[in-house]
Amino acid sequence: MIIKQKFLFLLFFILTNCNYEAIYSNKNDLNILIKNFQLSGNQNINRNIVSSLKLKENKKSGYQLKLLSNSNLEVVSRSSTGSAAIYRSTITVELSLIKQDEIIKQKKFSSSFTYNNIENKFDLTQYQKNIELNLINKITEEIFIFLNT
């Protein structure tokens, strides 16, 4: 018991004195000026990503941001009657950060989720929209970390 208390005290002491800071604590501090955006693919995904990142637009100088997004819904498994039993939603985003026709950073982000069919089609549609938003948020966080490093 005493060893646990000493360990926790030591861990607390180390973390408070080494300027430890959570990754998302300064999420609003993405200091990248964007000259223009080139958005292609799924416009809903692109709008959500750009608005969530809160990028600053500067027409005079800065980077060019290219986003190519794609959303895919596929049937993974079918029941014995031939109706869809399991779905997989996948969102893919290709990001390029360009300055003076030179690619500075480039990466492809992908996230997917597999789920069972729901008999009520309205509920299924709402569930699919929620899944899409969660996947977009996950990719946005990955893009934020990528752009911050």
C-alpha positions as CSV (number, residue, x, y, z in Angstrom):
1,M,0.0,0.0,0.0
2,I,2.8,2.4,0.9
3,I,4.6,1.5,-2.4
4,K,1.5,2.4,-4.4
5,Q,1.2,5.7,-2.6
6,K,4.9,6.5,-3.2
7,F,4.6,5.5,-6.8
8,L,1.5,7.7,-7.3
9,F,3.2,10.6,-5.6
10,L,6.3,10.2,-7.7
11,L,4.3,9.9,-10.9
12,F,2.3,13.1,-10.0
13,F,5.5,14.9,-9.1
14,I,7.1,14.0,-12.5
15,L,4.1,14.9,-14.6
16,T,3.6,18.2,-13.0
17,N,7.3,19.2,-13.3
18,C,8.0,18.2,-16.8
19,N,5.5,20.5,-18.6
20,Y,3.3,17.6,-19.5
21,E,0.4,18.8,-21.5
22,A,-2.5,16.9,-23.0
23,I,-2.4,16.6,-26.8
24,Y,-5.8,18.3,-27.3
25,S,-5.4,21.0,-24.6
26,N,-4.5,23.6,-27.3
27,K,-6.7,22.4,-30.1
28,N,-7.6,25.9,-31.1
29,D,-3.9,26.7,-31.6
30,L,-3.4,25.2,-35.1
31,N,-1.3,28.0,-36.5
32,I,-1.3,27.1,-40.2
33,L,-2.4,29.8,-42.6
34,I,-4.2,28.5,-45.6
35,K,-4.1,30.5,-48.9
36,N,-6.8,28.4,-50.5
37,F,-8.7,25.2,-50.1
38,Q,-9.1,22.6,-52.9
39,L,-11.9,20.3,-51.7
40,S,-13.1,17.4,-53.8
41,G,-15.1,14.3,-53.1
42,N,-17.8,14.2,-50.5
43,Q,-18.5,17.9,-49.7
44,N,-20.2,17.1,-46.3
45,I,-17.1,15.4,-45.0
46,N,-14.9,18.2,-46.3
47,R,-17.0,20.9,-44.7
48,N,-17.0,19.1,-41.4
49,I,-13.2,18.7,-41.4
50,V,-12.4,22.2,-42.4
51,S,-14.8,23.7,-39.8
52,S,-13.6,21.4,-37.0
53,L,-9.9,22.3,-37.7
54,K,-10.7,26.0,-37.5
55,L,-8.0,26.8,-40.1
56,K,-7.2,30.5,-40.7
57,E,-7.5,31.7,-44.3
58,N,-5.0,34.2,-45.6
59,K,-5.3,35.1,-49.3
60,K,-1.8,36.7,-49.5
61,S,0.4,33.9,-48.3
62,G,0.2,30.5,-46.8
63,Y,-0.3,26.9,-47.7
64,Q,-2.7,25.3,-50.2
65,L,-4.8,22.6,-48.6
66,K,-6.1,19.7,-50.8
67,L,-8.7,17.4,-49.4
68,L,-10.1,14.4,-51.3
69,S,-12.7,12.6,-49.3
70,N,-14.7,9.5,-50.0
71,S,-17.5,7.7,-48.1
72,N,-18.3,4.1,-48.8
73,L,-21.1,1.9,-47.4
74,E,-20.9,-1.8,-48.2
75,V,-22.7,-4.9,-47.2
76,V,-20.4,-7.3,-45.4
77,S,-22.8,-10.2,-44.8
78,R,-26.2,-11.2,-45.9
79,S,-28.8,-13.3,-44.1
80,S,-30.2,-16.6,-45.5
81,T,-33.0,-14.7,-47.2
82,G,-30.5,-12.5,-49.1
83,S,-31.1,-9.2,-47.1
84,A,-28.2,-7.3,-45.7
85,A,-27.2,-8.4,-42.2
86,I,-24.0,-6.5,-41.5
87,Y,-22.8,-3.2,-43.0
88,R,-19.4,-1.5,-43.0
89,S,-19.1,2.3,-43.3
90,T,-15.7,3.6,-44.4
91,I,-14.5,7.1,-44.8
92,T,-11.2,7.9,-46.5
93,V,-9.5,11.3,-46.7
94,E,-6.4,12.2,-48.6
95,L,-4.7,15.4,-47.4
96,S,-2.0,17.4,-49.1
97,L,-0.4,20.5,-47.7
98,I,1.3,22.4,-50.5
99,K,3.5,25.5,-50.5
100,Q,4.7,27.0,-53.8
101,D,3.9,23.9,-55.8
102,E,5.9,21.7,-53.4
103,I,4.2,19.1,-51.3
104,I,5.1,19.8,-47.7
105,K,3.0,17.1,-46.0
106,Q,0.8,14.4,-47.5
107,K,-1.1,11.5,-45.9
108,K,-4.1,9.3,-46.4
109,F,-6.5,8.8,-43.4
110,S,-9.1,6.1,-43.2
111,S,-11.6,5.0,-40.6
112,S,-14.3,2.3,-40.7
113,F,-17.0,0.8,-38.6
114,T,-18.9,-2.4,-38.9
115,Y,-22.4,-2.8,-37.5
116,N,-25.6,-4.9,-37.7
117,N,-28.6,-4.1,-39.8
118,I,-31.6,-2.5,-38.1
119,E,-35.1,-3.5,-39.2
120,N,-36.5,0.1,-39.0
121,K,-35.1,1.9,-42.0
122,F,-35.4,5.4,-40.4
123,D,-33.5,4.2,-37.4
124,L,-30.9,2.6,-39.6
125,T,-30.4,5.9,-41.6
126,Q,-30.1,7.9,-38.4
127,Y,-27.6,5.4,-37.0
128,Q,-25.6,5.6,-40.2
129,K,-25.5,9.4,-40.0
130,N,-24.2,9.2,-36.4
131,I,-21.5,6.7,-37.5
132,E,-20.4,8.9,-40.3
133,L,-20.1,11.9,-37.9
134,N,-18.1,9.8,-35.5
135,L,-15.8,8.6,-38.2
136,I,-15.3,12.2,-39.5
137,N,-14.5,13.4,-35.9
138,K,-11.9,10.6,-35.6
139,I,-10.2,11.5,-38.8
140,T,-10.3,15.2,-37.9
141,E,-8.4,14.4,-34.7
142,E,-5.9,12.4,-36.6
143,I,-5.4,15.3,-39.2
144,F,-5.0,17.7,-36.3
145,I,-2.2,15.7,-34.8
146,F,-0.6,15.2,-38.2
147,L,-0.7,18.9,-39.0
148,N,0.6,19.8,-35.5
149,T,3.7,17.7,-35.8
